[in-house]
Amino acid sequence: MILWFWYFVIYSFLGFLTEVAFARLTRNPKRDRKCRYFLPLCPVYGLGACAILLLPRQVDASPFLLFLLGGLTATAAE
């Protein structure tokens, strides 16, 4: 259970960093991108990543099916 917590925290933080980097590269106006009070985490990215990690191992056999289900899972989390 603690491993899933760390997956959630790490992917939430990486999602935050990716979103900030994309905003800087596209020169979007600066706005507060933090989703929590003082932590630089975006929970939707952590939830989506954990949901993708929970996909069954049988999906790994087909890269196209993994791509399709991963995209649908991330869309559902968003």
RORO-233151 format. One record per residue: residue number from 1; residue in three letters; z, y, x of N, C-alpha, C, O in turn. Coordinates in nm, 3 decimals. Each point is the difference from the previous one (the first is absolute). Example, Ala and Ser with C-alpha at 12.3 -4.5 7.8 and 13.67 -1.06 7.14 Angstrom:
BEGIN
<r resi="1" resn="Ala" n_c3="0.780" n_c2="-0.569" n_c1="1.319" ca_c3="0.000" ca_c2="0.119" ca_c1="-0.089" c_c3="0.000" c_c2="0.120" c_c1="0.090" o_c3="0.066" o_c2="-0.002" o_c1="0.104"/>
<r resi="2" resn="Ser" n_c3="-0.138" n_c2="0.107" n_c1="-0.139" ca_c3="0.006" ca_c2="0.119" ca_c1="0.082" c_c3="0.073" c_c2="0.109" c_c1="-0.077" o_c3="0.017" o_c2="0.111" o_c1="0.051"/>
END
This chain:
BEGIN
<r resi="1" resn="Met" n_c3="0.000" n_c2="-0.119" n_c1="0.082" ca_c3="0.000" ca_c2="0.119" ca_c1="-0.082" c_c3="0.000" c_c2="0.126" c_c1="0.087" o_c3="-0.066" o_c2="0.099" o_c1="-0.032"/>
<r resi="2" resn="Ile" n_c3="0.140" n_c2="-0.103" n_c1="0.140" ca_c3="0.006" ca_c2="0.116" ca_c1="0.087" c_c3="-0.135" c_c2="0.023" c_c1="0.069" o_c3="-0.036" o_c2="0.114" o_c1="0.032"/>
<r resi="3" resn="Leu" n_c3="-0.039" n_c2="-0.221" n_c1="-0.009" ca_c3="-0.133" ca_c2="0.012" ca_c1="0.060" c_c3="-0.093" c_c2="0.078" c_c1="-0.093" o_c3="-0.078" o_c2="0.084" o_c1="0.046"/>
<r resi="4" resn="Trp" n_c3="0.086" n_c2="-0.110" n_c1="-0.176" ca_c3="-0.084" ca_c2="0.072" ca_c1="-0.096" c_c3="0.039" c_c2="0.147" c_c1="-0.007" o_c3="-0.085" o_c2="0.086" o_c1="-0.021"/>
<r resi="5" resn="Phe" n_c3="0.212" n_c2="-0.057" n_c1="0.037" ca_c3="0.043" ca_c2="0.139" ca_c1="0.004" c_c3="-0.065" c_c2="0.073" c_c1="0.117" o_c3="-0.048" o_c2="0.112" o_c1="-0.014"/>
<r resi="6" resn="Trp" n_c3="0.046" n_c2="-0.178" n_c1="0.130" ca_c3="-0.060" ca_c2="0.064" ca_c1="0.117" c_c3="-0.151" c_c2="0.011" c_c1="-0.013" o_c3="-0.059" o_c2="0.098" o_c1="0.044"/>
<r resi="7" resn="Tyr" n_c3="-0.005" n_c2="-0.199" n_c1="-0.106" ca_c3="-0.143" ca_c2="0.013" ca_c1="-0.030" c_c3="-0.025" c_c2="0.124" c_c1="-0.084" o_c3="-0.090" o_c2="0.079" o_c1="0.029"/>
<r resi="8" resn="Phe" n_c3="0.172" n_c2="-0.062" n_c1="-0.133" ca_c3="-0.014" ca_c2="0.113" ca_c1="-0.090" c_c3="0.018" c_c2="0.133" c_c1="0.075" o_c3="-0.080" o_c2="0.092" o_c1="-0.017"/>
<r resi="9" resn="Val" n_c3="0.183" n_c2="-0.082" n_c1="0.099" ca_c3="0.027" ca_c2="0.124" ca_c1="0.073" c_c3="-0.111" c_c2="0.030" c_c1="0.101" o_c3="-0.046" o_c2="0.114" o_c1="0.010"/>
<r resi="10" resn="Ile" n_c3="0.003" n_c2="-0.214" n_c1="0.064" ca_c3="-0.103" ca_c2="0.021" ca_c1="0.103" c_c3="-0.132" c_c2="0.041" c_c1="-0.063" o_c3="-0.063" o_c2="0.096" o_c1="0.046"/>
<r resi="11" resn="Tyr" n_c3="0.020" n_c2="-0.167" n_c1="-0.150" ca_c3="-0.127" ca_c2="0.034" ca_c1="-0.063" c_c3="0.007" c_c2="0.133" c_c1="-0.075" o_c3="-0.100" o_c2="0.071" o_c1="-0.008"/>
<r resi="12" resn="Ser" n_c3="0.215" n_c2="-0.037" n_c1="-0.047" ca_c3="0.016" ca_c2="0.131" ca_c1="-0.063" c_c3="-0.014" c_c2="0.111" c_c1="0.102" o_c3="-0.064" o_c2="0.101" o_c1="-0.026"/>
<r resi="13" resn="Phe" n_c3="0.124" n_c2="-0.120" n_c1="0.143" ca_c3="-0.008" ca_c2="0.101" ca_c1="0.105" c_c3="-0.142" c_c2="0.009" c_c1="0.056" o_c3="-0.050" o_c2="0.110" o_c1="0.023"/>
<r resi="14" resn="Leu" n_c3="-0.015" n_c2="-0.224" n_c1="0.000" ca_c3="-0.138" ca_c2="0.002" ca_c1="0.050" c_c3="-0.094" c_c2="0.065" c_c1="-0.101" o_c3="-0.094" o_c2="0.070" o_c1="0.038"/>
<r resi="15" resn="Gly" n_c3="0.116" n_c2="-0.094" n_c1="-0.167" ca_c3="-0.080" ca_c2="0.065" ca_c1="-0.102" c_c3="0.019" c_c2="0.150" c_c1="0.001" o_c3="-0.095" o_c2="0.076" o_c1="-0.017"/>
<r resi="16" resn="Phe" n_c3="0.219" n_c2="-0.033" n_c1="0.036" ca_c3="0.028" ca_c2="0.143" ca_c1="0.010" c_c3="-0.073" c_c2="0.061" c_c1="0.120" o_c3="-0.063" o_c2="0.106" o_c1="-0.012"/>
<r resi="17" resn="Leu" n_c3="0.071" n_c2="-0.172" n_c1="0.127" ca_c3="-0.069" ca_c2="0.052" ca_c1="0.119" c_c3="-0.150" c_c2="0.006" c_c1="-0.019" o_c3="-0.064" o_c2="0.096" o_c1="0.042"/>
<r resi="18" resn="Thr" n_c3="0.007" n_c2="-0.198" n_c1="-0.105" ca_c3="-0.145" ca_c2="-0.001" ca_c1="-0.025" c_c3="-0.039" c_c2="0.112" c_c1="-0.094" o_c3="-0.102" o_c2="0.066" o_c1="0.021"/>
<r resi="19" resn="Glu" n_c3="0.181" n_c2="-0.044" n_c1="-0.125" ca_c3="-0.031" ca_c2="0.106" ca_c1="-0.095" c_c3="0.008" c_c2="0.138" c_c1="0.066" o_c3="-0.085" o_c2="0.085" o_c1="-0.026"/>
<r resi="20" resn="Val" n_c3="0.184" n_c2="-0.063" n_c1="0.109" ca_c3="0.014" ca_c2="0.128" ca_c1="0.070" c_c3="-0.115" c_c2="0.019" c_c1="0.098" o_c3="-0.055" o_c2="0.109" o_c1="0.010"/>
<r resi="21" resn="Ala" n_c3="0.019" n_c2="-0.214" n_c1="0.063" ca_c3="-0.111" ca_c2="0.010" ca_c1="0.097" c_c3="-0.131" c_c2="0.031" c_c1="-0.072" o_c3="-0.079" o_c2="0.081" o_c1="0.046"/>
<r resi="22" resn="Phe" n_c3="0.056" n_c2="-0.147" n_c1="-0.159" ca_c3="-0.123" ca_c2="0.026" ca_c1="-0.076" c_c3="-0.003" c_c2="0.144" c_c1="-0.052" o_c3="-0.104" o_c2="0.065" o_c1="0.004"/>
<r resi="23" resn="Ala" n_c3="0.218" n_c2="-0.017" n_c1="-0.051" ca_c3="0.006" ca_c2="0.138" ca_c1="-0.049" c_c3="-0.026" c_c2="0.099" c_c1="0.112" o_c3="-0.066" o_c2="0.102" o_c1="-0.021"/>
<r resi="24" resn="Arg" n_c3="0.115" n_c2="-0.130" n_c1="0.139" ca_c3="-0.023" ca_c2="0.092" ca_c1="0.113" c_c3="-0.146" c_c2="-0.005" c_c1="0.046" o_c3="-0.058" o_c2="0.103" o_c1="0.033"/>
<r resi="25" resn="Leu" n_c3="-0.001" n_c2="-0.223" n_c1="-0.033" ca_c3="-0.139" ca_c2="-0.012" ca_c1="0.044" c_c3="-0.096" c_c2="0.067" c_c1="-0.097" o_c3="-0.102" o_c2="0.056" o_c1="0.042"/>
<r resi="26" resn="Thr" n_c3="0.132" n_c2="-0.061" n_c1="-0.170" ca_c3="-0.087" ca_c2="0.062" ca_c1="-0.100" c_c3="0.038" c_c2="0.144" c_c1="-0.028" o_c3="-0.061" o_c2="0.065" o_c1="-0.086"/>
<r resi="27" resn="Arg" n_c3="0.161" n_c2="-0.014" n_c1="0.156" ca_c3="0.046" ca_c2="0.138" ca_c1="-0.010" c_c3="0.043" c_c2="0.037" c_c1="-0.143" o_c3="-0.029" o_c2="0.110" o_c1="-0.048"/>
<r resi="28" resn="Asn" n_c3="0.097" n_c2="-0.201" n_c1="-0.017" ca_c3="0.058" ca_c2="0.030" ca_c1="-0.131" c_c3="0.117" c_c2="0.094" c_c1="0.018" o_c3="0.067" o_c2="-0.001" o_c1="0.104"/>
<r resi="29" resn="Pro" n_c3="-0.041" n_c2="0.084" n_c1="-0.204" ca_c3="0.115" ca_c2="0.090" ca_c1="0.013" c_c3="0.130" c_c2="-0.079" c_c1="0.013" o_c3="0.017" o_c2="-0.106" o_c1="-0.059"/>
<r resi="30" resn="Lys" n_c3="0.073" n_c2="0.162" n_c1="0.137" ca_c3="0.126" ca_c2="-0.070" ca_c1="0.023" c_c3="0.083" c_c2="-0.001" c_c1="-0.127" o_c3="0.019" o_c2="0.102" o_c1="-0.066"/>
<r resi="31" resn="Arg" n_c3="0.029" n_c2="-0.219" n_c1="0.033" ca_c3="0.092" ca_c2="-0.015" ca_c1="-0.112" c_c3="0.098" c_c2="-0.111" c_c1="0.035" o_c3="-0.024" o_c2="-0.079" o_c1="0.091"/>
<r resi="32" resn="Asp" n_c3="0.132" n_c2="0.074" n_c1="-0.163" ca_c3="0.102" ca_c2="-0.099" ca_c1="0.028" c_c3="-0.050" c_c2="-0.137" c_c1="-0.042" o_c3="-0.026" o_c2="-0.022" o_c1="-0.118"/>
<r resi="33" resn="Arg" n_c3="0.012" n_c2="-0.071" n_c1="0.211" ca_c3="-0.053" ca_c2="-0.132" ca_c1="-0.029" c_c3="0.109" c_c2="-0.106" c_c1="-0.005" o_c3="-0.030" o_c2="-0.118" o_c1="-0.016"/>
<r resi="34" resn="Lys" n_c3="0.153" n_c2="0.158" n_c1="0.029" ca_c3="0.109" ca_c2="-0.097" ca_c1="-0.006" c_c3="0.025" c_c2="-0.040" c_c1="-0.144" o_c3="0.002" o_c2="0.084" o_c1="-0.090"/>
<r resi="35" resn="Cys" n_c3="0.016" n_c2="-0.210" n_c1="0.069" ca_c3="0.025" ca_c2="-0.048" ca_c1="-0.135" c_c3="0.149" c_c2="-0.018" c_c1="-0.027" o_c3="0.040" o_c2="-0.016" o_c1="-0.115"/>
<r resi="36" resn="Arg" n_c3="0.041" n_c2="0.020" n_c1="0.216" ca_c3="0.145" ca_c2="-0.009" ca_c1="-0.015" c_c3="0.062" c_c2="0.131" c_c1="0.047" o_c3="-0.070" o_c2="0.085" o_c1="0.054"/>
<r resi="37" resn="Tyr" n_c3="0.198" n_c2="-0.071" n_c1="-0.073" ca_c3="0.065" ca_c2="0.127" ca_c1="0.028" c_c3="-0.010" c_c2="0.043" c_c1="0.146" o_c3="-0.040" o_c2="0.113" o_c1="0.029"/>
<r resi="38" resn="Phe" n_c3="0.074" n_c2="-0.201" n_c1="0.063" ca_c3="-0.002" ca_c2="0.041" ca_c1="0.140" c_c3="-0.067" c_c2="-0.102" c_c1="0.091" o_c3="-0.015" o_c2="0.026" o_c1="0.120"/>
<r resi="39" resn="Leu" n_c3="-0.026" n_c2="-0.139" n_c1="-0.171" ca_c3="-0.065" ca_c2="-0.102" ca_c1="0.082" c_c3="-0.152" c_c2="0.014" c_c1="-0.009" o_c3="-0.053" o_c2="0.025" o_c1="-0.108"/>
<r resi="40" resn="Pro" n_c3="-0.017" n_c2="-0.040" n_c1="0.218" ca_c3="-0.146" ca_c2="0.006" ca_c1="-0.006" c_c3="-0.058" c_c2="-0.136" c_c1="-0.042" o_c3="-0.063" o_c2="-0.070" o_c1="0.079"/>
<r resi="41" resn="Leu" n_c3="0.087" n_c2="0.034" n_c1="-0.203" ca_c3="-0.048" ca_c2="-0.128" ca_c1="-0.054" c_c3="-0.078" c_c2="0.023" c_c1="-0.128" o_c3="0.036" o_c2="0.087" o_c1="-0.080"/>
<r resi="42" resn="Cys" n_c3="-0.141" n_c2="-0.163" n_c1="0.061" ca_c3="-0.073" ca_c2="-0.001" ca_c1="-0.127" c_c3="0.014" c_c2="-0.141" c_c1="-0.057" o_c3="-0.069" o_c2="-0.092" o_c1="0.045"/>
<r resi="43" resn="Pro" n_c3="0.156" n_c2="0.073" n_c1="-0.142" ca_c3="0.030" ca_c2="-0.133" ca_c1="-0.051" c_c3="-0.120" c_c2="-0.074" c_c1="-0.058" o_c3="-0.002" o_c2="-0.123" o_c1="0.002"/>
<r resi="44" resn="Val" n_c3="-0.096" n_c2="0.193" n_c1="-0.053" ca_c3="-0.114" ca_c2="-0.068" ca_c1="-0.059" c_c3="-0.076" c_c2="-0.080" c_c1="0.106" o_c3="-0.054" o_c2="-0.106" o_c1="-0.030"/>
<r resi="45" resn="Tyr" n_c3="0.048" n_c2="0.156" n_c1="0.153" ca_c3="-0.066" ca_c2="-0.074" ca_c1="0.107" c_c3="0.079" c_c2="-0.125" c_c1="0.039" o_c3="-0.058" o_c2="-0.105" o_c1="0.024"/>
<r resi="46" resn="Gly" n_c3="0.189" n_c2="0.117" n_c1="-0.019" ca_c3="0.084" ca_c2="-0.115" ca_c1="0.031" c_c3="-0.008" c_c2="-0.106" c_c1="-0.108" o_c3="-0.006" o_c2="-0.120" o_c1="0.030"/>
<r resi="47" resn="Leu" n_c3="0.007" n_c2="0.162" n_c1="-0.156" ca_c3="-0.011" ca_c2="-0.094" ca_c1="-0.110" c_c3="-0.135" c_c2="-0.071" c_c1="0.001" o_c3="-0.007" o_c2="-0.121" o_c1="-0.020"/>
<r resi="48" resn="Gly" n_c3="-0.099" n_c2="0.196" n_c1="0.043" ca_c3="-0.133" ca_c2="-0.060" ca_c1="0.006" c_c3="-0.014" c_c2="-0.099" c_c1="0.113" o_c3="-0.059" o_c2="-0.107" o_c1="-0.018"/>
<r resi="49" resn="Ala" n_c3="0.112" n_c2="0.140" n_c1="0.134" ca_c3="-0.008" ca_c2="-0.091" ca_c1="0.115" c_c3="0.080" c_c2="-0.127" c_c1="-0.024" o_c3="-0.045" o_c2="-0.109" o_c1="0.033"/>
<r resi="50" resn="Cys" n_c3="0.164" n_c2="0.122" n_c1="-0.091" ca_c3="0.081" ca_c2="-0.119" ca_c1="-0.030" c_c3="-0.068" c_c2="-0.087" c_c1="-0.105" o_c3="0.006" o_c2="-0.123" o_c1="0.008"/>
<r resi="51" resn="Ala" n_c3="-0.071" n_c2="0.185" n_c1="-0.106" ca_c3="-0.072" ca_c2="-0.077" ca_c1="-0.101" c_c3="-0.117" c_c2="-0.075" c_c1="0.062" o_c3="-0.026" o_c2="-0.115" o_c1="-0.038"/>
<r resi="52" resn="Ile" n_c3="-0.043" n_c2="0.177" n_c1="0.132" ca_c3="-0.112" ca_c2="-0.067" ca_c1="0.068" c_c3="0.053" c_c2="-0.115" c_c1="0.086" o_c3="-0.062" o_c2="-0.106" o_c1="0.008"/>
<r resi="53" resn="Leu" n_c3="0.176" n_c2="0.127" n_c1="0.058" ca_c3="0.058" ca_c2="-0.107" ca_c1="0.081" c_c3="0.045" c_c2="-0.118" c_c1="-0.084" o_c3="0.011" o_c2="-0.112" o_c1="0.050"/>
<r resi="54" resn="Leu" n_c3="0.014" n_c2="0.135" n_c1="-0.178" ca_c3="0.042" ca_c2="-0.109" ca_c1="-0.089" c_c3="-0.116" c_c2="-0.080" c_c1="-0.058" o_c3="0.022" o_c2="-0.097" o_c1="-0.072"/>
<r resi="55" resn="Leu" n_c3="-0.146" n_c2="0.137" n_c1="0.103" ca_c3="-0.113" ca_c2="-0.077" ca_c1="-0.050" c_c3="0.008" c_c2="-0.143" c_c1="0.053" o_c3="0.045" o_c2="-0.021" o_c1="0.113"/>
<r resi="56" resn="Pro" n_c3="-0.087" n_c2="-0.076" n_c1="-0.192" ca_c3="0.012" ca_c2="-0.140" ca_c1="0.044" c_c3="-0.081" c_c2="-0.028" c_c1="0.127" o_c3="-0.102" o_c2="0.064" o_c1="0.026"/>
<r resi="57" resn="Arg" n_c3="0.149" n_c2="-0.159" n_c1="0.050" ca_c3="-0.066" ca_c2="-0.037" ca_c1="0.126" c_c3="-0.138" c_c2="-0.061" c_c1="-0.023" o_c3="-0.082" o_c2="0.000" o_c1="0.092"/>
<r resi="58" resn="Gln" n_c3="0.053" n_c2="-0.053" n_c1="-0.211" ca_c3="-0.130" ca_c2="-0.059" ca_c1="-0.028" c_c3="-0.110" c_c2="0.106" c_c1="0.004" o_c3="-0.117" o_c2="-0.032" o_c1="0.023"/>
<r resi="59" resn="Val" n_c3="0.154" n_c2="0.158" n_c1="-0.045" ca_c3="-0.098" ca_c2="0.108" ca_c1="0.002" c_c3="-0.050" c_c2="0.023" c_c1="0.142" o_c3="-0.111" o_c2="0.050" o_c1="0.018"/>
<r resi="60" resn="Asp" n_c3="0.191" n_c2="-0.084" n_c1="0.082" ca_c3="-0.040" ca_c2="0.019" ca_c1="0.140" c_c3="-0.125" c_c2="-0.078" c_c1="0.037" o_c3="-0.069" o_c2="0.035" o_c1="0.096"/>
<r resi="61" resn="Ala" n_c3="0.039" n_c2="-0.140" n_c1="-0.170" ca_c3="-0.116" ca_c2="-0.083" ca_c1="0.031" c_c3="-0.130" c_c2="0.074" c_c1="-0.028" o_c3="-0.101" o_c2="-0.025" o_c1="0.066"/>
<r resi="62" resn="Ser" n_c3="0.102" n_c2="0.116" n_c1="-0.160" ca_c3="-0.120" ca_c2="0.074" ca_c1="-0.036" c_c3="0.021" c_c2="0.149" c_c1="0.029" o_c3="0.075" o_c2="0.067" o_c1="-0.071"/>
<r resi="63" resn="Pro" n_c3="-0.140" n_c2="-0.015" n_c1="0.175" ca_c3="0.018" ca_c2="0.142" ca_c1="0.033" c_c3="-0.042" c_c2="0.094" c_c1="-0.112" o_c3="0.064" o_c2="0.103" o_c1="-0.022"/>
<r resi="64" resn="Phe" n_c3="-0.170" n_c2="-0.136" n_c1="-0.050" ca_c3="-0.045" ca_c2="0.086" ca_c1="-0.109" c_c3="0.102" c_c2="0.003" c_c1="-0.112" o_c3="0.028" o_c2="0.106" o_c1="-0.056"/>
<r resi="65" resn="Leu" n_c3="0.028" n_c2="-0.223" n_c1="0.022" ca_c3="0.101" ca_c2="-0.006" ca_c1="-0.106" c_c3="0.126" c_c2="0.075" c_c1="0.042" o_c3="0.062" o_c2="0.067" o_c1="-0.082"/>
<r resi="66" resn="Leu" n_c3="-0.024" n_c2="-0.078" n_c1="0.208" ca_c3="0.115" ca_c2="0.075" ca_c1="0.052" c_c3="-0.024" c_c2="0.151" c_c1="-0.010" o_c3="0.088" o_c2="0.075" o_c1="-0.040"/>
<r resi="67" resn="Phe" n_c3="-0.208" n_c2="-0.032" n_c1="0.076" ca_c3="-0.037" ca_c2="0.141" ca_c1="-0.009" c_c3="0.006" c_c2="0.048" c_c1="-0.145" o_c3="0.056" o_c2="0.107" o_c1="-0.029"/>
<r resi="68" resn="Leu" n_c3="-0.112" n_c2="-0.185" n_c1="-0.062" ca_c3="-0.004" ca_c2="0.037" ca_c1="-0.140" c_c3="0.141" c_c2="0.007" c_c1="-0.061" o_c3="0.035" o_c2="0.099" o_c1="-0.065"/>
<r resi="69" resn="Leu" n_c3="0.043" n_c2="-0.204" n_c1="0.086" ca_c3="0.135" ca_c2="-0.002" ca_c1="-0.057" c_c3="0.093" c_c2="0.103" c_c1="0.067" o_c3="0.086" o_c2="0.057" o_c1="-0.066"/>
<r resi="70" resn="Gly" n_c3="-0.105" n_c2="-0.034" n_c1="0.195" ca_c3="0.079" ca_c2="0.102" ca_c1="0.068" c_c3="-0.029" c_c2="0.138" c_c1="-0.055" o_c3="0.092" o_c2="0.080" o_c1="-0.020"/>
<r resi="71" resn="Gly" n_c3="-0.219" n_c2="-0.051" n_c1="-0.004" ca_c3="-0.038" ca_c2="0.128" ca_c1="-0.059" c_c3="0.053" c_c2="0.017" c_c1="-0.140" o_c3="0.049" o_c2="0.107" o_c1="-0.036"/>
<r resi="72" resn="Leu" n_c3="-0.058" n_c2="-0.213" n_c1="-0.044" ca_c3="0.053" ca_c2="0.007" ca_c1="-0.137" c_c3="0.153" c_c2="0.015" c_c1="-0.001" o_c3="0.055" o_c2="0.073" o_c1="-0.083"/>
<r resi="73" resn="Thr" n_c3="0.011" n_c2="-0.140" n_c1="0.174" ca_c3="0.146" ca_c2="0.009" ca_c1="0.009" c_c3="0.043" c_c2="0.141" c_c1="0.040" o_c3="0.093" o_c2="0.056" o_c1="-0.058"/>
<r resi="74" resn="Ala" n_c3="-0.161" n_c2="0.001" n_c1="0.158" ca_c3="0.034" ca_c2="0.136" ca_c1="0.043" c_c3="-0.029" c_c2="0.102" c_c1="-0.111" o_c3="0.075" o_c2="0.096" o_c1="-0.017"/>
<r resi="75" resn="Thr" n_c3="-0.183" n_c2="-0.118" n_c1="-0.056" ca_c3="-0.033" ca_c2="0.089" ca_c1="-0.111" c_c3="0.107" c_c2="-0.009" c_c1="-0.109" o_c3="0.039" o_c2="0.102" o_c1="-0.058"/>
<r resi="76" resn="Ala" n_c3="0.007" n_c2="-0.222" n_c1="0.030" ca_c3="0.104" ca_c2="-0.018" ca_c1="-0.101" c_c3="0.132" c_c2="0.068" c_c1="0.044" o_c3="0.071" o_c2="0.057" o_c1="-0.083"/>
<r resi="77" resn="Ala" n_c3="-0.040" n_c2="-0.064" n_c1="0.211" ca_c3="0.121" ca_c2="0.063" ca_c1="0.050" c_c3="-0.009" c_c2="0.152" c_c1="-0.005" o_c3="0.098" o_c2="0.069" o_c1="-0.025"/>
<r resi="78" resn="Glu" n_c3="-0.218" n_c2="-0.019" n_c1="0.048" ca_c3="-0.019" ca_c2="0.145" ca_c1="-0.002" c_c3="0.014" c_c2="0.053" c_c1="-0.141" o_c3="-0.013" o_c2="0.120" o_c1="-0.023"/>
END
